[in-house]
Structures are given as structure tokens and as C-alpha cells.
Amino acid sequence: MCGLVGYFSRSNCDANIIHNMLHKIRHRGPDSFGVWESLECNIHFGHVRLSIVELSSAGHQPMSTSCGRFTIIFNGEIYNHLDIRKELGNEIKWTGTSDTETLLKSISTWGVSGTLNKAVGMFSFALWDSVERSLYLARDRIGEKPLYYGWCNGSFLFGSELKALKSHPDFDAEIDWEAVNGYLHNNYISSPLTIYSKLKQLRPGHYIKMSHDDLLSGDTPVLYKYWSLSFPVSENKHRYVDSESKLEALLSESVSLQSIADVKVGAFLSGGIDSTTIVAMLKKSGRDVSTFSIGMPNKQYDESRHAEDIAKYIGTQHYTHMITPQEALEVIDKIPAIWDEPFADSSQIPTYLVSKFAKEHVTVALSGDGGDELFMGYNQYPLLRKIWDTRYLSNLHLDTMAKIITKMGFKHSSIIARKILNLSQGWRCKTPFLLNDFWMDKYRNTEFPLLQPVPYKRNLDLNYLDGISAITQHDLNYYLCDDILTKVDRASMAVSLETRAPFLDHRIVEFAFGLPTSFKMDKYNQKKILKSVLYKHVDSKLLERPKQGFSLPMNQWLRAELKGWARDRLDSLPEGVFDKIVVDNLWKEHIDDVKDNSERIWALSNLANFLESHE
């Protein structure tokens, strides 16, 4: 795991610029750093390295081919790079064992597109081809590793984190209010947007190619898609028992590949289905396993006892850290510096703390991220499936009924009316993607705090077999990529810990989305086939409990420990941009315990924090 930065500029070529950019992301690679430049073409590369595979200088970056044609800066891991080496043949001369060298030799042989199609891993990279005089930027299929880019005042900037690009003298800090609008609706900014109007995030499964002439002309980058999901034509080809065996084989292979490292490897263990599956597969491989969890101060949110029971059953060396409210609250001041733009998934705090704790023992930690999207695990999925499958009832006059119930004014009438209205509007959504966006909207049928919101939209791929499969695909494309993986990457890399997600091997993703829906979710069960695999290795009684999630008592904290901080943040929101009446109403409803507005208040407070630091 590493960090990369680079830029093209016809005017700003001071050698200190690339060093300043690298300094901002040194946490991503504390072991070494390097720079490279093409003075002829005004291309500048910088790289910081967290050594995981090939700890010697043979893995140092930027790395060039022996002939000098290709130079690369690479962040991530290519898990099948040893297989790629075998395919390249015995005539290749290797100087070391790093996957970066494998990537370079593969590109020399098969080109960028051919290499991307062969690579199994999480990655982003920048590549300069001195013969074609072309710059390539590429990102992995699911979006585990970040890559930002854009034109700012005549310079083309790119890198692993926005903070590095912000340090370039040509950086343009203009806020993208479309991104702010989307952030408030979702609690995260959806790629390709960023908080800055001049910068974008490369979407997963895409790469960019820009010739030197394109760079000299200041052309807008053209994106090329090299991977996307496809769905089966028929559900009749699958036998459950065969699919179960295939899934276990794929998981075993993925965990085995992602356990390869020249440093210590462990795993997060929350006590849920996904992380337990990864740990069980890791133990099955015959390894000594270290697992990590944190305990919450409030028993309602604490899963540590479940994690400890499972660790004892599987036989891992388990470590638990009980966090205190003060420890968690201290992280809040670090949030703008870690995430670089507004980000309001409050589980960012425990994710940072468990990463910091795990780093005391290991350099790599496996996680269960992706299991909910692949195997239909989120709590809202059964309900959304029912709404989509009963949309033929959309002609019922439920809106009128909701208005009548509201006027009746009996106890809880407004709550009942709101639920009826939500159902009516859900039925009218034209696609499953729009239904998912509507249902997960943080301001669904609630007054919005921006006075003049700039309309925002997401590209909605209409390739789907059934409604619930489309919804899970939508979550894979956006919620997983732009919330979960962004949260984990920034939190873990802030403490120089590499995290790997075995579920997100693209072969498992393709396999899971090719399964019949009934294999993943039926009337009584979610993650059905995944549980079938897991329960061969772990007693089901240890896991039969409601899904809990990795959350904090933010509802209570905003009325107590964080009350003064949050109120100050809300008061600092700029006049003329935010509707202070709406903001005050959200606050009063929450403080008076009329309505849980903690998600909205947390998001607005983080946005205010960012805007203040931005100034």
C-alpha cells in the first residue's frame, strides 16, 4: 500500500512542488519515497511506499522498465502477480519480487488494457509511456484504491488524496455545490464528483489515456471502461449445492492470495457474518491468525463480546480495545485532515480507532467489506424488494390518505402519514436505482437545508435482471465505493495500515451477482448461501442475532458530549447559502427528543467543519 502524486505543468516545474505534495501523504508510505520527472514533457511523478511485498529497494518507486519506455507509480496490490509472471514466461529477467515490477513487465508485453483485464487486485496507478508520449491513470474494478485528477489553472494534477493536490501552487479551491447537495442527501460525495469543482475522482473499472498533445492543449480527459458487471440470462442453470461449493473455493482462494505478504497479516473481527467468514477461511488455510475488535462504551452498540466468543471458537489470537467516549471524541478534530472533504459516516471514528489499534500488532488487516452488497445483507433489502415487486399498486390514492391522517391529529398520526407517503412515492419510482436513492435519502420528505441546491445526479446503469439485484448493484457502485471503501482507506492509511477485502476479488463479485436471488435472500433469510459456507466452520448459534453494524451512540452524544460543539458548527454555516430556519428546526427536534436527526446534524456539522477549515 502506498501513495502517489503527479502533475503536468508548462510553468510550475520547481522540484520542491512534487516533494511538498508527497509530504502531505507521507502517512500512506512511511518506509520510502521517490520522485521522477520527464523534463522534455513536463511530467512529474512522486511516490511514498509502505513496504508489504519485496521489502528491499527492488520494490522502490517510481519504477521504470530497463529500456526506459515505461515509468509507473503504483498504489495497491496485484494478488495474482505470481501467476502473471508464470504467464509472461521464463525468458523475462526479474530484478526483484515486487508486484510493481510484474505490472510493468505485463504492460510492456500486453499493454495497459490487456494488463488491467488480467490483474486481480486493488490498485490505482499512473504510467508514463515515453515512446507514445502518453499518460495513463487507472483504478481497480471495485474502487478500493482512490485516484483523483483534474485541471487547475493550466496544470493537470493527480494523486491518491486531495490534500496532496491542494498543496500544488496551481490548485483551485472552488467548491462544487452539486457535490455538497449530493453529500447532504447521502452523507458522502459520489464519485466522480469531489468537493472541488475542478477535480474529479476516477470511477472504478476505468482508466484515462492522455497524449502529450492532449496535455499541451488542456483537453478534458476521456475515460475508458475496462470492467462492468453483467447478469445471467436465466436462473435455471444453477444448483445450490454446486454454487455453495464454488463460493467456498473462491473465498478460500481469495483469502489465501490476500494473505501473501512479507509483513505480519491479521484481520478485523466484529463478530458479524462477513468478518467471521474471512477469519474462518484464514484459519482454514492453516495460518496462525491475529484478530482485532474494539468495544463500545455503550452496551447497545458493543459487539466485542460476540467477537471474543467467535475468536475463541475459531482459535485466533484475539485483541480487544475498549474505547472511551473521550478517545472517540478526540478523533473528531482529525476528521477534516484525514478525509480531505466532507464525509459523515460516523463509523469513521471506530474504523480509525480499530485501525490504529491493529497497527500496533500487524501491517496488513483483512476485512469483511463487500459481504452485504454481494449477498443482500442490508436490513432495508427485504422491504425494498417488496416495494418494487408491488409497484403495480402505485395507482392507489395513498397521498390523499396521508393528508387525511395528518389532519386527524391523533397520537403518532404524522409518523403514520409519513410512512404511507414514503410507500406511495416508492411505488412511483421508475427504476430500482431511483427507488434505492429515494429510500436512502437522508432528507426524504423532509425540508432541505440548502437555500438554492444545485441539482445533482448519478449515472444509473440500467443493466439488471431483477429489482433487488439492481439495488445491490447500485450500492456496490456507489455506497460501497464512495462511503465504505473511502472510509476504510482513509482511516487505515492515516495510521499506515494496509487493509484488504477478500470479498471484493472481482471473480467473487461476478460470481455473487450471477447467482439467483433466491440463493442470497428468501422470505426468511439474508446472506443465505454465505451462511451455508460459514456454518460449515463456525457454530451458527454464535451468529444468530440481529445485524448490528459498526456504529456509535451519536444520537445521545449530540444531546450531551457533542452538544456544544455541534451547535457551534451549525451556527457557523454561511448565511445566504443555508436555510437557518430548517437547520434550527432539525436541531430543536433532536434536542427535544422529538425526532432522531443525528445523521443530518452530524453531516451538517462535518460540512461546517470543512467549510471553516477551507477558508
N, C-alpha and C positions, 0 to 999 in steps of 0.2 A: 504494500500500500504506500502511496506516495502522493506528491502534489506537483502539478505542472503549471507553468505560466509561459506566455509568449506574446509577441506582438510584431506587427509590421508597421513601420513608420518611415516616411521620407524625411522627416525633420528631427524627431527626438531619438537620437541614437547614442545618447550618453550611456556608458557602460554601467553607471550606477542605477539606471532605471530598472533593469532586469534584477539586479541584486536587491533593490528595495521591494520589488514585487515578491521575490522569493522569501524575503524576511517575514512578510505578512502571513505566509503559510508554512513556516518552519515546523509548526506542530505536526503537520502531516508527514514530515520526513526528517526527524532529528538526527539520523545517522550519517547523512552526507548530502552535499548539494553540488550542482554543476551548472555551467552555462555554455551556450554555443551560439554563434552568430554567423550569418552569411552577409558579409559586408556588401557584396555585389548586389544582393537582392533585398537588403534591409530586413532580414528575418532574424528574430531573436528568440531563443529558447532558454528556459530555466527549469530546473528540476530539483526537488528535495526528496530524499529517499528514506523510507522506513524499511530496513532490510528484513525480508521474510524468507525468500529463496535465493540462494547464492549470496552468502554474506560477504564475500570478498569483493575487491574492486572490479572484478569481472562483470559485476552487475551494475556498475556505475552508469549514470545517465547525466546528460544526453548521450545516446549511443548511436554510432554511425556504422554503416557497413564498411568493410575493408576497402572497397573501391571508392567510398565517399559519396555514392549516389544518394543513399537514404540516411536521414538522421531522425531519430524518434525521441520523444518524451512520453512516458507511459505511466499510467496510474492504474493499479489493479492487479489481477491475477488471471493467467491463462491456465486453467486447471488441466487441460489435456495437452499441454505443450510437449510432454514427452512422447505422446502418440504422434504429434505433428512432426517431431524430429525423426521418428521412425519412417514416416511417410516421405519426408524430404530425401531420405536415402543416406547411405554410408559415405558418399563422396563429399558431403558437407564437412568442413573443418570448423570445429567449435572451440571458442576460447574460454567458455565457462558453462555453467548450468542454468543460467537465468532464463525465465520465460520472455524477457525483453529481447534477448538475442534470438530466441526462437521466432518471435514475432517479426523481427527484422528480416531474417532469412526467409521466412514464409512469404512476406511481402515481396521480397526480391524474386521469388520463384513464381508465385501465383497472383501477385498484385493485391491491392487493398481490398477490393470486393471479394476476391476468392479467399483471402485470409479471414476476413470477417465471417464468411459463411462456414469456415472450418473451426473457428475458435469457440471454445466452451469456457466461459468465464465472466468476470465482472471487470469492466475496464473503461477507460477513456484514454485517448492518445492524440497527440499532434505529430504529424510526419511531414518532413520537407523532402521532396524529390528534386534533386539538383539538376537532373537531366531534363525532365519535363518542366522544371521550374514551377512546381505546383505545391500548394499547402493542403494537407488533409487534416480534418478533425473528425473523430469518430467516437461513438458511445455504445456501450453494451446494449443488449436486446431489451432488458427489463428496466434499466436506469439505476443500477446500483451505484455507479460512479458518476459524479457530476462533471459537467463541462459547460462553461459559459463563454460567450463570444459576442462581439459587436463592434461597429464603427463608432469611434468617439473623436470628433474634431480631426479627422484625417488619418487617424491611426486605427488599425484593426487589432483588437485586444482579445485574448482568450486565456482561460485558466480554470483551475479546479474550484476556486472560491472567489466570490465577488470582491472580498477585501483586497485580494491581490490586484485586481483590475482597477480598483479605486485608487491605488497608490500611483498609477501611471499619470504623468502630468497632463495628458490629453483627456482624462476621464471626464465624462459629462454626467452630472448627478441629477438630471431632470427626472422627477417622479412620474411613473406610469400609473395614472389614476384608474385605468382599466384593470390593472393588476390589483390595485387596492380594493376595487369593487369586488373582484373575484375572491380576494383574500377574506373579506368580511363574510362572504357567503359560505366559504369553505374552511376557514381557519388556516389556509395555506395558499401560496401563489401557484397557479397551474402553469407548468411549462407549456409552450416555450417562453411565456412571459417571465420577467423579473420585475423587481420593484423599480428598476431604472428603465426608462423608455428606450434608451439606446442599446441596451444589452438584452440578449436572449439566452435561454438555456437550450442546448441541443436536446431534441427529443430522443428517447430510447430507440434503438434499432435504426439509427440514421447516421450518415456521415456527410461531410461537406468537402468539396474539392474546389479550390480557388487557384487559378493560374496567376503567375506574376503579373500578367496584363490585367487580370481582374482586380488584383490588389492595387495596381497603379491607377486604375480607373475608379476605384472606390465602389465597385459593384456589390450589390446585395448578394450574400451567399445563397447558393442553390443547394437544397437538401436532397439527398438520395436515401430512399428507404431500402434497407437490405434484409429486413425481417419483419414479419407481422404474423398474427395468429390466423389460423384457418380452422374451419369447423367441419366435422364429419357430415357426409351426405345422409347417412342412415344410422339409427341406433341399434339395428338388428345384428350388427357384426360382432358384438361384444358379449363375452361370457364373464360373469362377475368373478368367478374363481381365477380365471386366467388373468383378468385385469388386476386383481389383488396381488397375484404373484409378480406380475410385471412391475407394478408400482413399488413393491418391496425391493426388487432387484435394482430399479432405477435409483431409489433412495439410498440403498447401500452403496452403489457406485458413486453417487454424488457426494455423500458424506466421506467416503474413502478418498476421493480426489481432493476434496476441500480440506482434508486433514493433513495434506502434504505441506510441510514447512521445515525450515531449518531452525525454527524457534519453538517455544512452548505453545501448544494449542489447547484451548479449553472450550467451554460452551456456557451460554446463558441458560438458566433453568428456572422458569417462572412457576412450573407446576401445571401448566396447561397442556393441551393435546399436542400442539406444534413443537414446542421446545422439548417436550418429553420424547417425542418421536425422534428428533435429531439426536438427543443424548442416547436413546436406546440403540439407534443404528451405530453410533460412535462406539458404544460399549461392545456391540456385536462384532465389531471389527477386531476386537482383541486388544484395544488400547487401554492404557490407564487414563482415566478421564477426570478432569477437574471441572466442577460446575460452580456457577455463581448466581446468587439471587440477593435481593435486598428485601428487608422487611419494612412495612409501612408503620407509622406511628398510630394510625387508626386501624383497629382490627377489621373493620368493614372493608378496607382496601388491602389488607395484608394476606398475601398468598405464600409467604415464606415457609409456613409450617407444612403446606402441601408439597412445596418443592423439596423440603428436607425429607419428607416421607418417601418421595419418589427417588431421590438420590440414594437413600439407604437401601431401597428395594433393588435398584439397578446396580448399585455398588460403585458410586463415584466418590472422589474426594471433594466434599461439598463445603462451600464457604458462603456464609450469610452475613450481610452487613445490615444492621438495623439503623435506618436513617432517623434523624431527629428533625422536627419541624424547622429548627433554626438552620440546620445544614441544607435542607431543601430550599428554604427561603433565600439563602445566600447565593444560590445558583442564579436567581432572577437577575441580579446585576450583571451576570456574564452573558445573558441571552443575546443581546444585540451584537456583541463581539463574536459569538460562536456562530450564529445563524446568518448574519450579514443583512438580512431583510426580515420583515415581519413574519413571524411563524408562531402559531398559537395552539399547537397540540401540547397540552400541559404535561403529557407523559414524557416530554423532552427532559424534564427535570430528573425523574427517576432513571431515565435512559442514560443521561450523563453520569449520574452517581454510580450506577452499576458498572458502567464502562470504566470509570475511574478506579473502582474497587477491583475489577477484574485485572486491570493493567498492573496491579501490584504483584500478580502471580503469573500472567501469561502475556503474550504479544498478539495472539490471534484468538478470537472467540467466535464460535459458530452460533447462529441464531435460528429461530423458527419463523422468521418473517416470510410471508407469502402463503402460509398454510390456509388462512381464512379466505383469501381470494381464489385459490386453486380448488378448494374443497367445500366452498359455500358455508363458511363458519360464522359469518357475522349475524348478530341477533336479528337484524332487520330483514334478512333474506326471505324467510318464510312468508312474512307479511307482504313484502313487495311482490313476491311470486303470486300470491292470492289476488292482489290488486290488479296486476297485469292480466291475469287469467280471467278476471271477472269484469274487464273493461267494457264489455257489452252492456253493462248496467249504467253507463255514463249518461243515458237519457233520463234517468230518474231525477226528479227535481229536488236534489238534496240541498242546493244553495238556499232555496226558499225555506226548506225545513230548518236549516241552520239559523236563518234570520228570525224565524218564529220562536225557536227555542231561546235565542238570546233575549228577545223581548219579554219572554215569560218571567225571567229574572229569578228563578228558583236557585237553590244552592247548587253550585257547580254547573249551572246552565251554560256559562261561557266556555267552560272546558269541553263539555259535550258538543256544543255547537262548533267549536274549532276542530274537533276530531271529525265531525261529519263533513265540514268544509274541506278538510285535508283529503278525505276519501274521495269526495266529488272531484276535486282538482286532480288528484292522482289518476283517476279513471280517464280524464280527458287528455293526459299526456300522450303524444303521438308515437313515441318510441320508448323502449325500456331505458335508454340512456337519459332521456328527458325526465322520465319518472324517477330515476335514481338521483339526478341533480335536484329535482324538486323536493324529494323526500328528505335528502340530507342537507338541504339548505338551512343554514343557521338562522335565517330570517324568513322562514316560511310563514306566510300570513302574519307577519309582524312588521311594524314600522321600521324603515331602514334609516340608519344614522347619517348617511351622506346626503347633502342637500341636492347636489346635481351629479348623481352617479353616472360615470361613463359606461355605456353598455359593454358587457364582456361576454365572450362566447368561447366554447371549447370545441375543437374538431371532434365530431362524433362519428366514429367508424360504424357504419350500419351493417356490418357483416356479422350476423348472428343466427344461430339455429333456433333458440327459444328465448323467451323473455328473461329468465333468471340467468342464463348463460351470458346474455348481453350485459346484464347488470354487473356480473362478476368481472367480465372483460373490461367494462368501464372503470371499475375500481382498480383493476390491475394497471390500466393505462394512466390513471391519474392519482387516486388516493394512495395506492401503494408507492408509486414512483415519487410523487411530489410531497407527500406527507411522511409516510413510514420510512422510506429509504433515505429521504433527506434528513429526517430526524436522527436516524441511526448513524449515518455517515458523519454528520457534523459533531454529534455528541461523542462518538467514539474517537474520531480523528483529533478532536480537541485535546485528548489525553494520549494520542499516539497509539491507539489500539486498533488493529485491523479486525473488522467483523466480516463474516462470510455467511451467506444464506443458502444452504443446500437445496431448499425447495425451489430456488429460482434458477437452477440449471434449466436452460431453455428446453431441454428434452423432456424434463418433468412437466414444465408448463404446457408444452404442446400435448403431452400425453393426458394431463388432467383435463384440459379443455376439450379433448377428443372423447372423453368418457360420457356416457349417457347421464343426464341429470339425476336419474333415479339411483345411480351408483354413489352420488355425492350427498344427495339430500332427498329424503322421502317424508312422509307425513309425520314421522316420529323422531327423525334422526338427521343431524347435520354432520358433515365430515364422515359419512358412513364408511367409505372404503378406506380412508386413512385410519380410522379407528380399528377396522378389521386387521390392518397391518400392525398397528401399535399393540393391540391386545394379545398378540402372539408373544410379546416380550414383556409386557407390564400388566399387572392385575388391573382389570377395568374398574374395580371398586375404588382404586386410588384416584381415579379421574372423573368419576360420575358426579359432577356438581355443575352448577350454572357457570357459564362463561363470565369471567370477572374483568379481565383487561388490566392494563398497566397504568393505573390512574392514581391521582392524588385527591384529597378532600378539598378541592378548590372551592366548592360551594361554601364550605364552612370557613375556609381561610379568608375569603373575600369579605366575610362578615366580622372577622376577628383580626388575625395577624396581618393580613394584607389590606385591611380596610383603608387605612390612611394612605398607603402607597397607591392603591387603585384609584381612590378619589382624586388624589393629586394628578395622576396620569390623565384621567378623564377630563379634568379641568384644563389641562394643557393642550387639548385638541384644538387645532386652529379654528378661530371664528370665521364664518363665511364659507367654510368647507363642510363642517359637521353640524347637524341639527342638534343643538344643545338641549332642546326640549325632549327629543327622543332619547338622547343619551341619559338625561336626568331621570326620565321615566324608567328606563332599564335599571338604573342604579336603585331607585326607590323601591321598585317591585322586588328586587333581590334583597335589599337590606331589611325590608319589612316582611320577608319570607312569604311574599305573595306568589312569586314565580322564581324558578331557578334560572337566572340569567348569567350563570357563572361563565359559560363558554363565550358569550358575547362580550362580557366585561373583560375577561382575560384577553380576548383578541383585540379589543379596543385599547386596552392598557398597553399591550405589547406594541401596537401600532404607534401609540403616542410616544412610547419609549424610543422607538426607532426614529420617528419624525424629529424628536428633540435632539437625538444624537446626530442625526443627518444634518441639522443646521450648523 
